[in-house]
């Protein structure tokens, strides 16, 4: 099972079926907060329901299109980070993420994104990482801005968000934008070594 220590407090682990009930508990307890920006939460109504999502995520891994990692802080599951889908033809990926409300503002997601970005460029040899956020989601937008992404524009009416369209802000980071040295303390995560056990 994949596990990676980001620092003394934060750990990333591959989301697998045994995590289903713990992950659903986090999602359900923070449903109102998550629903503001993540309409998919309405489709997660029970732990068995979430189990079907995990099956799809593990299939993505087996297809070598990326993986979903849970984020633990001080031993408590508090969020998820993932590649939406690695595009090998264009050597690019889109990072997606969410964090429960109580753990925000502590640098947890920035640290998790830094690991995934380092992996994308230094291990997978991708050329581009994209982060796409609702334009009004200022907390989410601070993450790519903090990590040196370039703001590339607004996609108007990009997503139907419950009862209205939301614009999306697009941020991009290219491999050539990065310094040659990896950030201190950021380890490589070879995707080929990440494997799922059901």
N, C-alpha and C positions, 0 to 999 in steps of 0.2 A: 504494500500500500504506500502511495506517495505521501511523504510528509516533509516539510521544509520549514526550518526555523528562520524566521525573518530577523528576529532579535530576541532578547530575553523575555519579552512579553507576548510577541505575536508569532503565530504558527499558521502555515497554510497546509491543508490536507485535501487530497482528492475526495470529492463528495461521492459517497457510495451508499448502497441501500441501507446499511446499518445506521447511517446518519439521518434517515428519513424522519423519525419522530422528533429528534432534537431540532432539526432544521425547521420542521413544520411549527414547532412550539415557538421558535424565534419569529417566524413569519407571522403567525397568528397573533402573537402578543403585540406586534408592531404594525398590524394591518392598516390602521388609519394613516400612519406616517408613510408607509410604503406606497399606499394607494395614490397619494398625491402625484407621484411621478412614474409609477410602475403599474400600468393597467393589468398586467399579467397576474397580479396578486388575486384578482377576482376569480381566476380559474383554479386557484389552489385552495380548495375547500376542506381537505382532510389529508391526513398522513398517507393513506393509500393512494389518494389522488396525486400527491407529490411524488410518490414512488414511481409513477409512470413517467414523470418528468426526468427523474434520475436515470431511468432506463434509457431515455433518449440522449441524455448527457453522456452516458457511458458508451453509447453507440457512436457519438461524435468522436470520442477518444479513440475507439477502435478503428475509425475511419481516418485517423491522423489529422483531424481538423481542429484540434485544441482540446481543452478540458475545463471543467468547472471545479474550482477549489473553494472549500470553506475557509473562512478566516476566524481563527480563535485568538482571543485576547485574554491573557491570564487564565487560560483553560476554558473560557466560555465562548461558544460559537456566537458570532455577532454579525456575519455577513458572508457574501459570496463574490468572487471575482472570476471572470471567464473570458475566453476567446469566443466571440459570437460565431466565428467561422474563419479558419485560416484559409486564405486564398493563395494556394501554392503557385498558380500560374503567374500572379502578379506580386508574389512574395509580400503579402500584406495581411494584417489582421485588425479586427476591431475589438477593443477592450470594453467590457461591460461590467458593472459592479453595483452593489448596494450594501449599505451598512445600517444596522438598526440605530435608532435615534440616540439611545443612551451612550453609544460609543463614538459618536461623531465629535469632531473638533479635537481629537487626540493624535492625529497624524497616522492613524492605523491604515486607512485606505491609501494614502499617499505611499506608505512603505510597501504595501502589497502591490500596488501598481508598479513601483520601481523594480520589484523582483520580476514581474511579468514582462516588463519592457526590456530588462537586461536579458532575459531568456529569449525574447523574440529576436533581438538583434545579434546577440553574441553566441547563442546556441543554435537557434533555428535558421539564422542567417536571413531573416526577413528584411525587407527594405523599408516598410512603412507600418506604423501603428496609428490607428485612428481612435479617437474618443468622441462620442456623439452624446450631447446632453440637451435636455429641454432648455431653451434659451432663458427661461425664468428660474431655472434651478441653479441658483448662484453657488450653493455649497458644492454641488457636483462639478460645476465649471471651474472652481478654484483648483481642483486637482490637476487637470492638464496644464493650467496656467502656471502652477507651482513647479511642474515637472518639465517646463521648457517647451511645451507643444506650441505650434503656431496656430493662431486662430485663422481659419480658412473661410469662414462665412456662415450665413444663416440659410437653412433650408426652410422655406415657408410651409406651414401646414403639413409638417412631416409626419405627425402622429395624431390619431384620434384618441384623445385623453378623456374618456368617460362621456363628456357632454360638449366637448369643444376640440378644435384642432390646436396643437401645440407646435410652435416653431422649434427647430433643433439647431444648436450651435455645433459646428464641426471643428475639431482640433486635429492636427496631424503632426507626427514626428517622424522624420526620416533617419535612417541609419547614419547618414553623413552629418546630421545635426548633432550627433553625440560625440563627446570626447573619446579618444581611443581607449583610455583607461576605464575600467569598470568602476562604479562607485564602491568604495571600501565597504566590506561586509556583505556585499550582494553576491550570492553564489549562483552559478549556472544551474538550470533545471533542464537537463536533456529530456525533451518530450518523449523520446523513444524509451526512456527508462520508466516513464509513468505508465503503470498498467492497472487495470481494473480487476478486482476479484469480487465476484457476486456472492 
